[in-house]
Amino acid sequence: MEKFKKQIKSELKQLPFTLGKLAGGVMAVIGFPGMIVVITRKSNPSFSDILPYLVLGISGVFIFLIFSRLIGKRMNKNDEVPLNTQEKKHISLISWAIFVIFIAIFILITFIMNR
């Protein structure tokens, strides 16, 4: 149980970096397709129409890369506790449960907004 608590603490310390990676990824996912939509939907798009989406996409990629490197450095500094197979499965189950909860929240928000 002690190993499990240490692993949870380690994951919580990495959470800000993971959220930074998520924010960068979301920025890139919004920026680049937005730029493509502006280019393809407007008959004569100007550079000022494209620029905000381009900046958002490029900055999202850079933020993602920066937080990826920061989390990599944090992982190297941490003293990882070796876990047995059952503990790894339990932590994996918790990660998947959190992932499914976020997906459900996203689908619910999307459903409510499109109603």
Secondary structure, DSSP 4 states (H G I P E B T S, - for coil): -HHHHHHHHHHHHHHHHHHHHHHHHHHHHHHHHHHHHHHHHSSS--HHHHHHHHHHHHHHHHHHHHHHHHHHHHHHHS-PPP--HHHHHHHHHHHHHHHHHHHHHHHHHHHHHT-
